[in-house]
Amino acid sequence: MSRIDETRPFIPVRIAVLTVSDTRTLETDKSGNTLTGLIAEAGHLLSARSIVKDDIRAIRSTIRKWLKRDDTDAVITTGGTGLTGRDVTIEAVKPLLDKEAEGFAIAFHMMSWQKIGTSTVQSRATAGVASGKYVFCLPGSPGACKDGWTEILVKQLDYRHMPCNFVEIMPRLEEHLQRKKG
């Protein structure tokens, strides 16, 4: 069963938040505001925040820049994970991923099923590793962001969470590159 090991230190994760929307501004971005508040409340650090239009090139460009930054360990996107023609976050992100974390989508849908039932099938929540950093794609509703954070991410981004967590394996995310060099 999962638990917090109080003997382990808390390690703040540096997280960038990207809202994908044709209509939102920083003032009206309830999902982005929800995430940034939850990130700070958990003791993590906001390394960057931006809003981009539902455009594959704009989404990829922003994420690529953040993946190159030394002050960013993870990127969380909100919005563009649905099925409409404008929902292109997943198409923008998947080619950037070195590895996909299929379990994230499964966990998200299991948690979401309890709250919204069959409507969860309309979400394409996704996660993976790109350039040695985590990328999580959440739906654009504040509720989905809150649920994705409080039910999954706050635990997996806490080094004290047992039996395992994303933080403890961060130093090993690019091992495949080291093997190729050696």
C-alpha positions as CSV (number, residue, x, y, z in Angstrom):
1,M,0.0,0.0,0.0
2,S,1.3,3.5,-0.7
3,R,2.5,5.6,2.1
4,I,4.8,8.6,2.9
5,D,8.1,7.7,4.4
6,E,8.8,10.6,6.8
7,T,12.4,9.5,7.2
8,R,13.1,10.6,3.6
9,P,13.6,14.2,2.7
10,F,11.2,16.2,0.6
11,I,12.8,17.1,-2.7
12,P,11.1,20.0,-4.6
13,V,10.4,19.3,-8.2
14,R,10.7,22.2,-10.7
15,I,7.6,22.2,-12.8
16,A,6.5,24.2,-15.9
17,V,2.8,24.6,-16.6
18,L,1.5,25.0,-20.2
19,T,-2.1,25.9,-20.8
20,V,-3.3,25.1,-24.3
21,S,-6.2,27.3,-25.3
22,D,-7.5,29.6,-28.0
23,T,-9.4,31.7,-25.5
24,R,-7.7,31.8,-22.1
25,T,-5.5,34.5,-20.6
26,L,-3.4,34.3,-17.4
27,E,-6.3,36.0,-15.6
28,T,-9.0,33.6,-16.9
29,D,-6.9,30.4,-16.9
30,K,-8.7,28.6,-14.1
31,S,-6.9,25.3,-14.9
32,G,-3.4,26.8,-15.0
33,N,-4.2,28.7,-11.8
34,T,-5.4,25.6,-10.1
35,L,-2.2,23.7,-11.0
36,T,0.2,26.5,-10.0
37,G,-1.6,26.8,-6.7
38,L,-1.4,23.1,-6.0
39,I,2.2,22.9,-7.1
40,A,3.2,25.7,-4.6
41,E,1.0,24.2,-1.9
42,A,2.9,20.9,-2.2
43,G,6.2,22.7,-1.9
44,H,7.3,22.3,-5.5
45,L,8.6,25.1,-7.7
46,L,7.0,26.7,-10.7
47,S,9.8,27.1,-13.3
48,A,7.7,28.5,-16.1
49,R,4.2,29.2,-17.1
50,S,2.7,30.0,-20.5
51,I,-0.5,29.9,-22.6
52,V,-0.4,28.9,-26.2
53,K,-3.0,28.4,-28.9
54,D,-4.3,25.0,-29.9
55,D,-1.5,24.7,-32.5
56,I,0.9,21.8,-32.8
57,R,3.9,23.9,-33.6
58,A,3.3,26.4,-30.8
59,I,2.8,23.6,-28.2
60,R,6.0,21.7,-29.4
61,S,8.1,24.8,-29.5
62,T,7.2,25.8,-25.9
63,I,7.7,22.3,-24.6
64,R,11.0,21.9,-26.4
65,K,12.4,25.1,-24.9
66,W,11.4,24.0,-21.5
67,L,12.9,20.6,-21.9
68,K,16.3,22.3,-22.6
69,R,16.1,24.3,-19.4
70,D,18.2,23.2,-16.4
71,D,15.6,24.6,-14.0
72,T,12.8,22.3,-15.2
73,D,12.2,18.7,-14.2
74,A,8.7,18.3,-15.4
75,V,6.1,19.8,-17.7
76,I,2.4,19.7,-17.1
77,T,0.0,20.7,-19.9
78,T,-3.6,21.4,-19.5
79,G,-6.1,21.5,-22.3
80,G,-6.2,20.0,-25.8
81,T,-6.6,16.4,-24.7
82,G,-10.1,15.9,-26.0
83,L,-11.5,14.6,-29.3
84,T,-12.4,17.8,-31.2
85,G,-10.6,19.1,-34.2
86,R,-8.8,21.8,-32.1
87,D,-7.6,19.3,-29.5
88,V,-4.0,18.7,-30.7
89,T,-1.9,18.6,-27.5
90,I,-1.4,14.9,-27.7
91,E,-0.4,15.1,-31.4
92,A,2.1,17.7,-30.4
93,V,3.5,15.9,-27.4
94,K,3.7,12.2,-28.4
95,P,6.5,12.7,-31.0
96,L,8.6,14.4,-28.3
97,L,8.3,11.5,-25.9
98,D,11.2,9.0,-25.6
99,K,9.0,6.8,-23.5
100,E,5.3,6.8,-22.8
101,A,4.0,6.1,-19.3
102,E,0.8,4.2,-20.2
103,G,0.0,3.6,-16.5
104,F,-0.6,7.4,-16.1
105,A,-3.5,7.3,-18.5
106,I,-4.9,4.2,-16.9
107,A,-4.6,5.6,-13.4
108,F,-6.2,8.9,-14.6
109,H,-9.1,7.1,-16.2
110,M,-9.7,4.8,-13.1
111,M,-9.7,7.9,-10.9
112,S,-11.9,9.9,-13.3
113,W,-14.4,7.0,-13.7
114,Q,-15.3,7.4,-10.0
115,K,-16.1,11.1,-10.6
116,I,-17.5,11.4,-14.1
117,G,-18.2,7.8,-15.2
118,T,-18.2,7.0,-18.9
119,S,-17.4,10.6,-19.8
120,T,-13.7,9.8,-19.0
121,V,-13.5,8.0,-22.4
122,Q,-13.4,11.5,-24.0
123,S,-10.0,12.3,-22.4
124,R,-6.6,11.4,-23.9
125,A,-4.6,12.2,-20.7
126,T,-1.1,11.1,-21.4
127,A,2.4,11.1,-19.8
128,G,5.9,10.2,-20.6
129,V,9.6,11.1,-20.6
130,A,11.1,13.5,-23.1
131,S,14.8,14.5,-22.9
132,G,15.1,13.2,-19.4
133,K,12.1,15.1,-18.1
134,Y,8.6,14.2,-17.3
135,V,5.7,15.5,-19.4
136,F,2.1,15.1,-18.2
137,C,-0.9,16.1,-20.3
138,L,-4.1,16.8,-18.4
139,P,-7.5,17.8,-19.6
140,G,-8.4,21.5,-19.6
141,S,-11.0,21.6,-16.8
142,P,-10.0,22.8,-13.4
143,G,-11.6,19.7,-11.9
144,A,-9.6,17.3,-14.0
145,C,-6.4,19.2,-13.2
146,K,-7.2,19.1,-9.5
147,D,-8.0,15.4,-9.6
148,G,-4.9,14.5,-11.7
149,W,-2.7,16.4,-9.3
150,T,-4.2,15.3,-6.0
151,E,-4.9,11.7,-6.9
152,I,-1.7,11.0,-9.0
153,L,0.9,13.6,-9.4
154,V,1.3,15.0,-5.9
155,K,2.1,11.4,-4.8
156,Q,4.4,10.4,-7.7
157,L,6.3,13.7,-7.5
158,D,7.0,13.2,-3.8
159,Y,10.3,11.5,-3.1
160,R,8.9,10.3,0.2
161,H,6.0,8.4,-1.5
162,M,6.5,4.6,-1.2
163,P,6.9,2.1,-2.5
164,C,8.2,4.1,-5.5
165,N,7.9,7.5,-7.1
166,F,8.9,9.5,-10.2
167,V,11.5,11.6,-8.3
168,E,13.8,8.7,-7.2
169,I,14.3,7.6,-10.8
170,M,14.8,11.1,-12.3
171,P,18.6,10.8,-12.3
172,R,18.2,7.6,-14.4
173,L,15.9,8.8,-17.1
174,E,18.6,9.3,-19.7
175,E,20.6,6.1,-18.9
176,H,20.1,4.9,-22.5
177,L,22.2,7.9,-23.7
178,Q,25.0,7.0,-21.3
179,R,25.0,3.3,-22.6
180,K,25.4,4.5,-26.2
181,K,28.4,6.7,-25.3
182,G,30.2,4.0,-23.4
